[in-house]
C-alpha cells in the first residue's frame, strides 16, 4: 500500500487518500465475481489486480486529471472527496454490513518448519512485497516509460517539452499504483476473510505514515517504512503487558515521532535546506 502511495506522490506530488477505496472497489469486484460463480483462487487474484488497476486509471481520468494543475490542497481535498463518495456508494449499492469472503482462505494456513509454526500468509506477503519492489525498480530503471516516469518525478515541465505525453505518464503511474493496491487487496481479503465498505481507509492512513517514515517519493523508503512500522507494532504487542495493550497505537506514534525528530525527511528521503522561516 505504501508503494502505491509513493508512486503517485513521486509523479504528481499528490497524497492519494482514495488509494484505500481502490482496494475496497477491487474487493467488492471479486466478491461479486465469486458470487456469480468464479471459484479459482488464481483467477480471483488476477481479477483483483486487474480491476484495481483499471479503477485507479478511471479515477485519474474522472477525478484527478481536471485538478492536475490546481494547488496541492485541491488535489488532497479531491482525494478525500473521492474516498468518501466511494465508501458511501459501497454502503448504498451493496451493503453497509461486512460480507464474508472465504475464497482466499487457502492462502492463510500454517506451515511446519521443524519445531516452528510459520504463517503461510506472512511468508507470501513478504515475498510479494520484495517481488513488487524489485519489479518496480527494474521497470523504472530499464523501460522507456519507466525512465519517463522518473524524469517526470524530477521535472514534469521539461519532460513535456521533450515530447513525452503527460497523460500517458500519469495514467501509467495510476495503473501501477492500482496494481499494487490489487496485490494488497488479495492479502487483506485472505487475512480478514471478509469485505467492508471502509476496509481500506484505516490501512491507507498507516501506509501514509509508512511513507513518511521512509521518505515520501522514495519507493525503497516506502517499503522499508512499511516494514519498520509493522515491526514496531508487533514488537509492542509482544513487549507490552496485556493490561497495557490499549496503548499500542499511542506508543507506535510516539516512536514514529522520535524517528522523524531525528530524520525529518524520512529514512531514505533527501535532506533539504529550507532556510530560516519568515514570520
Protein Blocks (a to p, Z undefined) as FASTA:
>chain_A
ZZmmmmmmmmnopacfklmmmmmmmmmmmmmmmmnopabfklmmmmmmmmmmmmmmmmmm
mmmmmmmmmcfklmmmmmmmmmmmmmmmmmmmmofcdcddfklmmmmccddehjbccdfk
lmmmmmmmmmmmmmmmmmmmmpmklmmmmmmmmommlmmmnopafklmmmmmmmmmmmmm
mmmmmmmmmmnopacfklmmmmmmmmmmmmmmnoghiaklmmmmmmmmmmmmmmmmmmpc
fklmmmmmmmmmmmmmmmmmmmmnojkbccddebjadZZ
